[in-house]
């Protein structure tokens, strides 16, 4: 990993520069938006979102997934959720009262993609990061989301964590619906411009019932054309696939060179 750190006074200043490999720390509201770019000579870009993390036990910023991406034929962009600045474990990359992250981060990703010359983009994340992968991929028509045990509706997550998030980020109220996506199902109900690999642990009963089944029921007619499910037994509860499997799926997906329709239609994930 390139350990160089580059400071930017605003997103506009970041957009005016050629994105350097290493860590970019962008002044953003009262905090920062922190990114790590691994730049490789490739037409592919993989954007990685982390899952929930306890700020009391981890150091910020968080750039997870370096192990599963180190051998990919792709540049890789890791994004740390600014919501953790509020000392909460989960923010779903949705922003807060003063920071419209979903719009701003999409701008940032577009600039990174342009800088590295990416023609094919995969958005990958687990749990809360899986929600982010679904939302941000939707903003990039023709891209692929690889969502691992994702939440598909923030308000169907554990109520205590939802309340903690709403208090810290939205003053106890709910984010404005016109500016902030809190349900990937409602977002995709309006349009389905991208493709989705949905990885689901069969023994994660809470997520199967509250997040996967509502998604599958709503978009069942598009299964096999716009999205497909990869199911597995990866352990009790909210366990993700082992790292070697996540890396293998990413490598396999990249082998389709952006023809995600073929990946969804023909992919032999067994």
Secondary structure, 3 states (H helix, E strand, C coil): CCCCEEEECCHHHHHCCCCCCEEEEEEECCEEEEEEEECCCCCEEEEEECCCCCCCCCCCCCCCCHHHHCCCCCEEEEEECHHHHHCCCCCCCCCECCECHHHHHHHHHHHHHHHHCCCEEEEEEECHHHHHHHHHHHCCCCCEEEEECCCCEHHHCCHHHHHHHHHHHHCCCCCCCCCCCCEHHHHHHHCCCCEEEEEEECCCHHHHHHHHHHHHHHCHHHECCCEEEEEECCCCCCCCCCHHHHHHHHHHHHCCCCCHHHHHHHCCCC
